[in-house]
Amino acid sequence: MHPKKAPQGLCCRGRVWIEKDGETYLGFGRMVLLERIREFGSISGAAKSMAMSYKHAWDLVDSMNRHAREPLVSTSKGGKGGGGAGLTEAGELAVKEFTDLLNRLDIFLAEETSRLQVIG
């Protein structure tokens, strides 16, 4: 796969995240964490894949679960077979909706970049 070339000329960039009661609820990094939890079936596996401490990953999951109407991640305790984690229906929906939001943002930024060409 070839690296994406930087666009020539003016280009609009943007980042988006969702807050609840003034605190971050969902953002790109949290969405990646959710996707990795789905992929690895555990918070620790997801954290390792992102070079993140387990404690930080757990704090992010706890924060998302507290801010959501329903928990986004469900966990099972460790033991002989080990514990695990997975996305709930609400977690799957949150990933989908945030991905859709990012796609709409990309479209908006592309349109605004086109508009800027008159000044650049």
Secondary structure, DSSP 8 states (H G I E B T S, - for coil): -------SS--------EEETTEEEE-HHHHHHHHHHHHHSSHHHHHHHTT--HHHHHHHHHHHHHHSSS-SEEEE--STT--EEEE-HHHHHHHHHHHHHHHHHHHHHHHHHHHHTTT-
